[in-house]
Amino acid sequence: MRPDLAVCPCCGRDNRIGIHSRKDRRYRCHDCERTFAETKGTPLYNLKYPIWLVMVVLTLLAHGCPVKAIVAAFQTDERTVMDWLRKAGRHGKAIQEKLVCDGNVELEQVQADELCITTQIGKIWMATAMLVRSRLFLWGEVSENRDKSLILRLIKKVWQAGRNRVHQGVLLAVDGFSAYVGTIRKTFVTKKRTGKRGRPRHIAWPDLHIAQVVKRRTGGRVAEITRNVVHGCSARVREIVAKTQGPSGGINTAFIERLNGTFRSRMPSLTRRTRHLARTDRRLESEMFWSGVVYNFHRVHESLATTPAVKAGKAGRPWSIFEILLLRPGAKKLHGSM
């Protein structure tokens, strides 16, 4: 039995779960006496199509296959495929919230960047953040505007991922967008409560550092790159960079740009010169989180020889697509987790 089935999806109690039918893959809760399917609480629950077909379609979507090609190959309705993608996107977002943004991530060096995307409704911005050492995709946000609100939502999730590591050295390497510095300074704080009335005092993390990589372009090409430490200690920044990138590393945003390149190749709406533009920002968010969770927990990174989630200590081994889809983020114990 999978360990994450130790909690009944019907009553939510952590009790004895027994096997009701091996053939139908159903289980019984000995507390509420209800039976439930193995797929209860997952994107595979109560579907009218074979599970193998849904798995194949979602695997293709996570690797950049256009929706219309899938519809033509499997003779399915486009609305059905998009419904599966939305469910997989919500599922991936829940997994990221449960396992990655749990407050215990060793942030060390984090890189963040924004990506401008052309859709059928105009330009949309996608902001992403990742860990450099493990290449772990932390979080992403989608917005019609590249503004402070977009950056604030992203940085709050980065803080949430490592909120229990207050005294750990953290370097955030970002581009020259002015909203980053002030947002990071206001977000990476701890609240000192004294028991008195009024707003608690906000104390900045003691070992927080911010570095900006500013690119000046001429004629569409990068003419000059300026690297500045805008918050923290330059010597400590060099130490964190050497620890996460190696002795030859430097202040840059190359790792997050590579991740965005991976998203461009693996999200059907982002491939260059595509004829399958997204119609809504919700579709972009679904594609981003589904591709992101497959990237974190399934795809073996060449430079790591394992998945980013295993490297970051968020999984005990690489997961298959089927295991990711069968995961129930609401369970107390998840299969393959540390």
VENFENSUL-V254368 format. One record per residue. N is the residue number from 1. SS is DSSP state (a for helix, b for strand, c for the rest). PSI is psi as a letter, one per 30 degrees, with the letter a starting at -180 (999 if undefined). D_LAST is the distance of its C-alpha to the last C-alpha in Angstrom with 2 decimals. Layout:
[[N/SS/PSI/D_LAST] [N/SS/PSI/D_LAST]]
//
This chain:
[[1/c/k/17.53] [2/c/k/14.52] [3/a/e/12.17] [4/a/f/12.79] [5/a/g/16.44] [6/a/f/16.26] [7/b/k/17.88] [8/c/k/21.34] [9/c/f/22.10] [10/c/e/25.70] [11/c/f/25.70] [12/c/g/22.19] [13/c/k/22.02] [14/b/j/19.24] [15/c/a/21.40] [16/c/k/22.10] [17/b/k/21.97] [18/b/l/24.23] [19/b/k/25.27] [20/b/e/28.47] [21/b/j/29.29] [22/c/e/27.65] [23/c/e/30.12] [24/c/f/29.48] [25/c/h/25.73] [26/b/l/26.29] [27/b/l/24.78] [28/b/k/26.47] [29/b/k/25.49] [30/c/f/27.39] [31/c/e/27.74] [32/c/f/29.41] [33/c/g/30.54] [34/c/l/29.71] [35/b/l/28.48] [36/b/l/26.32] [37/b/l/25.41] [38/c/f/22.03] [39/c/g/22.47] [40/c/k/23.27] [41/c/g/21.82] [42/c/l/21.06] [43/c/f/23.43] [44/c/f/24.55] [45/c/k/26.05] [46/c/h/29.84] [47/c/l/30.73] [48/c/g/34.11] [49/c/l/33.05] [50/c/k/31.25] [51/a/e/27.49] [52/a/e/27.84] [53/a/e/30.18] [54/a/e/27.92] [55/a/e/25.07] [56/a/e/27.57] [57/a/e/28.99] [58/a/e/25.74] [59/a/e/24.71] [60/a/e/28.15] [61/a/e/27.91] [62/a/f/24.67] [63/c/g/26.64] [64/c/g/29.77] [65/c/k/32.05] [66/c/k/34.75] [67/a/e/34.99] [68/a/e/38.61] [69/a/e/37.83] [70/a/e/35.35] [71/a/e/38.01] [72/a/e/40.62] [73/a/e/38.56] [74/a/g/37.38] [75/c/h/40.29] [76/c/l/38.18] [77/c/k/39.14] [78/a/e/37.89] [79/a/e/37.21] [80/a/e/34.93] [81/a/e/32.89] [82/a/e/32.71] [83/a/e/31.60] [84/a/e/28.68] [85/a/e/27.81] [86/a/e/27.99] [87/a/e/25.71] [88/a/e/23.14] [89/a/e/23.53] [90/a/e/22.97] [91/a/e/19.91] [92/a/e/18.49] [93/a/e/19.49] [94/a/e/17.75] [95/a/e/14.39] [96/a/e/15.05] [97/a/e/16.05] [98/a/e/13.10] [99/a/e/10.15] [100/a/e/12.21] [101/c/h/14.88] [102/c/f/12.99] [103/c/f/14.78] [104/c/g/12.25] [105/c/k/12.75] [106/c/j/14.68] [107/c/e/17.66] [108/c/c/20.00] [109/b/k/22.15] [110/b/k/22.22] [111/b/k/24.87] [112/b/k/26.44] [113/b/l/29.28] [114/b/l/31.26] [115/b/k/32.46] [116/b/k/35.81] [117/b/k/35.94] [118/b/k/39.11] [119/b/l/39.11] [120/c/f/41.93] [121/c/g/42.19] [122/b/a/42.29] [123/b/k/39.97] [124/b/k/36.46] [125/b/k/34.07] [126/b/j/30.32] [127/b/k/28.48] [128/b/l/25.05] [129/b/k/22.76] [130/b/l/20.17] [131/b/k/18.48] [132/c/e/20.58] [133/c/e/18.44] [134/c/f/15.61] [135/c/g/18.02] [136/c/k/15.66] [137/b/j/17.87] [138/b/e/17.60] [139/b/l/20.32] [140/b/l/23.82] [141/b/k/26.98] [142/b/k/30.18] [143/b/l/33.64] [144/c/f/37.28] [145/c/k/37.98] [146/c/j/36.65] [147/c/a/37.00] [148/a/e/35.51] [149/a/e/34.01] [150/a/e/31.86] [151/a/e/30.63] [152/a/e/30.06] [153/a/e/27.73] [154/a/e/25.69] [155/a/e/25.58] [156/a/e/24.65] [157/a/e/21.45] [158/a/e/20.72] [159/a/e/21.46] [160/a/e/19.30] [161/a/e/16.21] [162/c/g/16.87] [163/c/f/19.09] [164/c/g/17.56] [165/c/h/18.21] [166/c/e/21.99] [167/c/g/23.06] [168/c/k/21.09] [169/c/k/23.40] [170/b/k/23.26] [171/b/k/25.54] [172/b/j/26.26] [173/b/k/28.39] [174/b/l/30.38] [175/b/a/33.66] [176/c/g/37.01] [177/c/k/36.68] [178/c/f/38.10] [179/a/f/35.85] [180/a/e/32.76] [181/a/e/33.93] [182/a/e/35.12] [183/a/e/32.21] [184/a/e/29.63] [185/a/e/31.75] [186/a/f/32.02] [187/a/e/28.36] [188/c/i/26.62] [189/b/l/28.16] [190/b/k/27.46] [191/b/k/29.86] [192/b/j/31.79] [193/c/k/33.12] [194/c/f/36.24] [195/c/f/37.15] [196/c/l/40.19] [197/c/l/41.14] [198/c/l/40.45] [199/c/k/37.74] [200/c/l/35.23] [201/b/k/35.40] [202/b/k/32.96] [203/b/k/31.87] [204/b/k/30.53] [205/c/k/27.43] [206/c/f/28.96] [207/c/h/27.31] [208/b/k/27.53] [209/b/k/29.29] [210/b/k/30.58] [211/b/k/32.11] [212/b/k/34.16] [213/b/j/35.20] [214/b/k/38.52] [215/b/k/40.08] [216/b/k/43.80] [217/b/k/44.98] [218/b/j/48.48] [219/c/h/49.53] [220/c/f/46.00] [221/b/l/44.86] [222/b/j/42.96] [223/b/e/45.73] [224/b/k/44.05] [225/b/k/40.58] [226/b/k/40.35] [227/b/k/37.32] [228/b/k/37.43] [229/b/j/35.33] [230/b/f/36.28] [231/b/k/34.23] [232/c/a/33.07] [233/c/k/33.96] [234/a/e/34.73] [235/a/e/33.89] [236/a/e/30.42] [237/a/e/29.94] [238/a/e/30.92] [239/a/e/28.49] [240/a/e/25.48] [241/a/e/26.77] [242/a/e/27.16] [243/a/e/23.65] [244/a/f/22.05] [245/a/f/24.74] [246/c/l/26.40] [247/c/f/29.86] [248/c/g/31.71] [249/c/l/29.86] [250/c/l/31.63] [251/c/k/31.53] [252/c/l/31.11] [253/c/g/29.53] [254/a/e/29.34] [255/a/e/25.59] [256/a/e/25.71] [257/a/e/28.96] [258/a/e/27.37] [259/a/e/24.68] [260/a/e/27.60] [261/a/e/29.33] [262/a/e/26.44] [263/a/e/26.70] [264/a/e/30.45] [265/a/f/30.12] [266/a/f/27.52] [267/c/j/28.89] [268/c/e/32.18] [269/c/f/33.85] [270/c/f/33.23] [271/c/k/34.59] [272/c/k/37.76] [273/c/h/41.06] [274/c/l/39.36] [275/c/g/41.54] [276/c/h/38.69] [277/c/k/38.39] [278/c/k/36.37] [279/c/f/38.55] [280/c/l/36.31] [281/a/f/33.62] [282/a/e/31.48] [283/a/e/31.39] [284/a/e/30.28] [285/a/e/27.45] [286/a/e/26.37] [287/a/e/26.59] [288/a/e/24.74] [289/a/e/21.64] [290/a/e/21.58] [291/a/e/22.13] [292/a/e/19.60] [293/a/e/16.65] [294/a/e/17.80] [295/a/e/18.14] [296/a/e/14.63] [297/a/f/12.68] [298/c/e/15.49] [299/c/k/17.97] [300/c/j/17.67] [301/b/k/19.21] [302/c/e/22.05] [303/c/f/21.86] [304/c/f/18.14] [305/c/g/18.28] [306/b/a/14.95] [307/c/l/13.82] [308/a/e/13.66] [309/a/e/10.25] [310/a/e/8.88] [311/a/e/11.32] [312/c/f/10.34] [313/c/g/6.66] [314/c/f/6.19] [315/c/l/5.41] [316/c/f/5.28] [317/c/l/8.98] [318/c/k/11.82] [319/c/k/12.66] [320/c/l/16.29] [321/a/e/18.48] [322/a/e/18.87] [323/a/e/15.20] [324/a/e/15.19] [325/a/e/18.43] [326/a/f/17.46] [327/c/k/14.54] [328/c/j/15.75] [329/c/f/14.58] [330/c/f/16.35] [331/c/l/14.22] [332/c/e/12.39] [333/c/k/9.50] [334/c/k/8.74] [335/c/k/8.77] [336/c/f/6.68] [337/c/l/3.77] [338/c/999/0.00]]
//
